[in-house]
Amino acid sequence: MADPMAFFSTPRQERARRTLPERAHDSAEVYRPRALLPIVGTQATRCMDCGLPFCHRACPLGNLIPEWNQLVAADDWQAAAHRLAATNNFPEFTGRLCPAPCESACVLAIDGEPVTIKNIELAIADRAWEDGCEGPRPPAHSTGRTVAVVGSGPAGLAAAQQLTRAGHAVTVYESADRPGGLLRYGIPDFRLEKHRLDRRIGQLRAEGTRFCTGVRVGEDLAADLLRESHDALVIATGAPVCRELEVPGREFTGIRQAMEYLPLANRVAAGDLGGSPLSARGCRVVVIGGGDTAADCVGTALRQHALDIQQVDINPRPPAARSTAQPWPVHAKVYRETTSHEEANALHPEDDGIRTFAATTVAFEGDRSGHVTAVRLARTASGGRRPVPGSESALPADLVLLALGFRGPDRSSRLVRQLGLPATADGALARDHAFASPVDGVFIAGDAGRGQSLIVWAIAEGRSAAAAVHRYLTGSDELPAPITPQDGAIAAEDHGGAG
């Protein structure tokens, strides 16, 4: 290490954000471009050169974190980019969207501030593109084998890239008009500008991956025929079935799922629509849910000039620091304020923040026309979810957004039925330790087999499923397989399909 004691003298420093007035009225990313580079080398010196780096185990991708920290500290950015690319296909995505369980497991986090691992990863990733280190890597030879990947979210893209680079002819099928899955239509631009996604998909195309968009496998194209025409099939359709809230008044208009709302806002940002048919402009908005999807709704409604925004979380407010029930190196549930919350709270300095914790929705109220007018809440008992009698109150609402997470893949879809794919007790698609379904040659990757999870798990599973497919087709263990579906579980926070 350049300075093995730097963690004593160098405090943690985060990347700079744009000012609230700047960022609250546009869809650009909230962080200042290139704001990392002046500080990240110094931050990398805080890495302690641990004898046993727990950050490795906390990262589903097995990122070689201390190694690229050392390389950045030594100003060897090209070598750092190569080391990062060895385990992570899309570090510019995880560096923006991952909740960084690696930082919770940093040895410095035992009693202090961890290394800014996520910021360093992002700086390496962005500089790699700027320095020309992310050119296409087409295969040196063709295996003559064909693979179809259904779904172009992070799991599908990772599987496709690994298999293409191994020499297989890979075609990705996507039901939307553009590839990217929830990275494109679920994650707002203020967290991930889509030119970064387009750039990566361009790399995949240049390497030989084919994309067929606007194709609903199981409807426009029979899934069983797709399997017959390819040597292997990877199902990476995610977990798109939203959780519902079955309470009185749910039938009122103005109550919508977050995944109806966010994709329309993203299409406006992309220039596909002149304005969203489901806009929060001038509305009193209530967002129900406590995860990243709910925060994305808050930030989006703010940018659409909502009149008021409130968020309801059934869970109690987390503690400011990790509790004894979640000791290091667990990725503890602690109070975190996203950039969206920071922006919304700044608009209401007289209030105690926009979030209501430990409250459950018991009913919706509406007017004579059948439109929602209020959300009826009740406090929940400490540590529980049942309403406390006599504790009801009402939040005025013109637009209610349900951000309650996802139940899993659509098990009733024609794709699932045509392939005869069974489900597990928790609703995911069944698979074995090698990501193989009970149907020969069909493999399951990402949220479709894991259930709602994080983008870093999706990429890790896409890579591992690709290794399993490659082994199935060639008998070779040439591709790296960092995880199995049974590997340790990091808390699967609601991420909107990516975070």
N, C-alpha and C positions, 0 to 999 in steps of 0.2 A: 504493500500500500504506500501511496505517496506520503501520507501522514497517518499512521495507525492510531493516533490519539486525537484526530480532528473532531471526533464526536464530542470531546470535552469543550472545545473552544468555539465550534461553529454551530450556531443555533439553526433549527429547522426553518426554512424559508419556502413559502409556497409560490407558485406562479402568479403573475399579476392578472387581475381581471379588469375588463373595461369598466368605466364608471357606470353607476346605475342609470343615469339619464341616457347614456350612450346605448346601452344594450337592451333596455326594456322596451325599445320602440323599433327594433329590427330583428331579423331572424338569424343574424350572424352569430358565430360562436362567442360565448361570453368572455373567453380569455383572450388576452392580447397576443397577436401573432408574433412569434419569435421571442416572446418575453421570457422563455425558459433559458435560452442559451447563455445569457450573461451570468446566471447563477447556478446552473445545473452541475457544472464541473466541480464547484466548491461543495455543493450538496452531496455529490457522489463520494467525496472524501470522508463523509461521516460514516460510511459503511465500516463496520468494526473488524472485518476480516475474521468472522467467527469460525471457531473450530467446527461447529455444527450449525450451519445456517438454516434456521427453521423457516425462513421465507421460501425456500425450495419446496418444502412439504405443503405449505399453505397455498401455493400456486398450482391450480389444476394442470397447467401446461408444463410445470417443472422448469420454469424459466431460470436461466443461469444467472441469477441476479447479482451475487457478489462479483462474478467475473466481468459482467458489463459495467458494473459500478467502477471497478478498478481501471478498465479501459477508458471510460469517460474521464475519470480523474487524471489519467495520463494523457488526455487529449487525443486518444486514438479512436476517433469516431467510426471509421470504416470497420475496424475490427469489432467494435462494440455492436455495430449493425449486423455483422455476420453472426455474432454470438447470439443476438436476440432473434434473428431469423431462423436459427437452428431449432427453436422450440415454438415459435409463434408466427403464424402466417400473416396476422393482421394486427401488429402492435399499435398502429395508429388508431385502431378502434378500441382496443382494450385500454390504451393509455388515456382515452377520453371517457369510456363508459364503465369500466370495471370498478367495483367498490374497493378494490385493493386489499383483499384479505392478507396478502403478503406483508403489508405494512403492520397489520395487527400482530403478525408473528415475528416481526423484527425484534431482535434481542434488545435493542434500545427501548422498545415499547414496554418492557417489563416495568420500568419506573420513570419513563421519560417520553420524548417525542421521537417517533421512528424516522428512519431514512425516508426521504420523499421518492420512494421507488417508482410510483406511478408517473410522477413528473419526469424522472430520468428516462424511463421507458419511452414516454411520449417524445421527449427531445431527441432521443436516438432515432425513433421511427421517422419523425418529420425531417430530420437532417439527412437521413438515408435517402429520402426522395429528392431532396434538394441537391445532394451530392451525386446523384445518378447511381446509387447503389441498389436501386430497386427495379432494375431492368428485367424484362421477361427472361424466364429460365426454361425454354422449351426442352423436351426430352431429347436425349442423344439417340434414342432408338425407339421403335414401336414394338409393343408386345403382340399387336394384332388382336387384342381383347377390347371389348366395348363395355362401357359402364354408363348407366343412366342414373342421375341424381335428381330426386324429386324435392324441390325446395331450394331456394337460393339465399337463405339466411346465413348466419355465420357458420353453422355446422355444415350446411350443404356446400358453401363456398370453400371451406377448408378441406372437406373431403374431395371436392372436385380438383382443387389445385394439387393436392398431394398425389392423386391418382393420375392426373395429366402429366405431372413431372416424372412419374414412374413409367410413362410410356403407353398408358392406356388411352383409348379414344373415349372421351368423356363428354356427355351431353347433359346439361342442366335444364330441367323443365320447371317453369315458374308460372303460376296462374296469373300474376299481376302483369302489367304492361312493361315493367322494368325489373331487372333482377335486384336483389338486396333484401327481400323479406322485410322484417320489422326494422332492420337497420335503415331502410329507405322510408317506409311509411308509418313506423311506430315511434321512432326516435326523432324529436324535433331538431331542426337545423342548429338551434342555439347550443345543442350538445354535440352534434356531428353534422358538419356541412357536407352535403351530398357529393360535392366534387371529389372528396376524398374516397368515397365509395366508388364513384365512376372511374376514378384513376385505377383503383385496385381491380375492378372488373375488366378494365381495358388490359391490364397485365395478364389476367387469366385468358382473355381472348387471344392475346398475342402468343401465349404459350400453347394454344391449341384447344382450349376448352370451348365447346359450343353452347350457346344459350338459346333456348326456345321459350319465349315469353308469351303470355296470353293463352297458355295451354293448361287446362284443368285436367290433370291425369285422373282417370276414372270417369270423366264425362266427355271431354273433347277427344281424349285418347284413352282407350281401354288399358287399365293397369296390367292385366294379365298378358295382353299382347305386347306391352312394353317390356315386360319381363322376358317373354319368349324371344324377343328380338335383340336382347342384350345378354352378355355373359354374366352380369351382376347388376343389381339394383340397390341403390341407397335411398331410404326414406328419411328425409330431413325436413318434414313439413311443420315442425314446431308444435306448440301447444296452443292453438288459436281459440279454443272454446272458452269463452269468458265466464267467470262466476257471476251468478245472478243474485239479486236481493229481493226475495219474495216477501214483501210486506204490503199491507193495505195501501192502495193508491199507486202501485207500480205501473198501472195502465195509463196514468196521465201522460200527456205529451210533454216534451221538454225534459224527459228523463232518458238519458242515452248512455251507452257504453263508451268508455274512453277510446276503445279501438274503432268506434264509429267516428269519433270526433278528431283524434289526432291525425289519421291518414288524410282527411280533407284539408287540414291546416298545412300538412306537408306538401300537398298538391298545389296549394296556393303559393307556397314558398318556391316551388319548382316552376311556377309559371303555367301550370296546367289549367288552373282556374283563376278567373278574375277576382273571385271572392268566395268564401266558404258558405255553402248552404246551411251549415251548422256553426254559426259564429256566436261568440260570447259578447260581441259588441253591445254595450249598454245594458247588459244582463247582470243580475245578481246571481253569481255562480256558486254552487256548493259542490265540492269534489269529495266523494266518499271513498276512502281508501288511504293507506298510509305508506305505500311504497314509491318507487321511482316513477311508475306510470302516473300516479296521482300528482307528483311534483311536476311532471312534464305537462299535465293538464293545467296546473296553476300557472306555469310560465307561459304557456300558449294563450290562456285566457287573458293574462296580463297584456300580452302583445296585441291581442284583439280588442283592447280597451274595454274590458269588462267594467261594469259599474262598481262591483264589489266581489271579492273572492273569499270563500271560507273553505277550509278542509277539515274533514271529520275522520278521525282514526279511532277504531274500536279499542286499540291497545292503549295501556297507560303510557304516559310520557317516559321515554327511556332515561336512565340516569346519565349524568354528564360524563362519568368515567365508568370503566368496566366494573361489574359487580363481582363479588367472590364466587357467584354461581357460574360465571363465565371467565375463568382465569386465563392468563396468557398461556399458550399462544392462540387461543380460540378467537375467531373473528366476532368480537362481542357486539351485542346490540346496545349502542349508546346513542345519545341524542345527536343528530346531525342536521344541520341546516343547509339545504341545497341552495344553489344560486337562485332558483325560482322562488324559494321561500325568502331569501334575502331581499329580492326585488319586491315581492308582494308586501312584506312586512314594512319596507321603507315607505310604501304608499299610505300606511296606516300607523304612523308612529304613536298615535294616541291609544291604540289597542295593544293588548298583550299578545301580539302575533295573530296570524290568521288560522292557526291550527287549534282544533279542539280534540283533546285526547280523552280516552276512557269514556267514549260515548257511542251508543249504538242507535241505529236508525230503526224506529218502531213503526213509522207510517209516513206517507206523503199526503199533503193537502193540495187541493186544486180548486179552480174556479168553475163557474157554470159551463164554460166552454170546454172543460176537460183538460186544461193546462195546469201544470204544477205551479203552486204558489209558495210552498214552504216544505221544509224537511223537519219532521218531528223527531227529536232526539231524547234519549234518556241516559243518565249516567249509568256506568257499570260498576259493580262492586269491585273492590281491590283484587286484582289478579284474575277476575272472571269476566264473562261476557253477557251475563244476564242483566236486564235492566233493573235498576233500583226503583221500587214503587214510589210514585209521587215525585219523581225527579225530572219529569218531562219538560221540554222547552221546544221552541220552534225557531228555525233559521229561515228567513225569507229567501225564496229562490225562484228564478225564472228559467234557469238551466241547471240541471243536476247531472253530473258525470260520474258514472260508476267505474271505479278503478280498483276492483277487488281481486285482481289477479286472474289466473287462468286455471281451468280444470284439467286441461290436457288436450291431446289430439282429438279430432272428430272421428270417433269410433264407428259412427253410422255412415261415414262417407262411402261413396262407391269405390274409391281407391282401396280402402280397407276391406270392403266386402269382396271385391273382385280378386284380391290377392289372398283372401282368407286369413288375414292377420289377427291372431288372438290378442286380447288385452290382459293386463295384470289387474290385480285387485284395486290398485290405486288409479286405474284408468289409462295408464301409459300403454304403448304397444310392447308386447312381450319380446324379449331377446335374451340371449345367453351371455356368458362372460366375454365372448368375442364379438358382440354386437350383432350376431346373426339371429334372425327371426326363425321360427319353426319352418318357414317356407324356404326351400333350397335357393340359395343365391340372393336372398333378400336380406338387407342389413338395415338396422335402425340406428340413427344418430341424433344427438341433440335432445331438445325438449320433447320430441315425439316419443322417445324411449325413457327419458329421465324425468319428465314432468317439468313444470316451470322452474327455471334456473337462471344462471348468469351467463353473460356472453362468453366469459372465459371458459366456462364448462362446455359451451356449445362448440367453440373452436377446438378445445382439447378432444371432445368426442368425435368431431369431424375428422381430425387427424388420426385418431385411434381406429375409427371405423374404416378409414382408407387403408390403414395397415392390415386390418382384418380382411378386407376385400382383396388386397394385393396378395396376401397369403393364400386365400381361397383360389385365386386365379393362377398363381404361379408356384405356390409352395415356398416362396421366399419370404424371409423376415427383413427384407431390405429397408422397408419404411419404418420409422420410429413409432412405437405405440406407448405413449407415456402413461395412459390410464386404462383401467377397465371400468365397466359400469358400476362395480361394487366398491370402487375406491372411496375413501373417506368423504363425508358430506360436509361441505361448507354451507352455512345457512342459506337457503334458497330464497333470497329476498325478491320481492316483486320488482321486476326490471323492465317490464314493457316489452319483453322479447329479446333485450340486448344488454343490460347493464349490470 
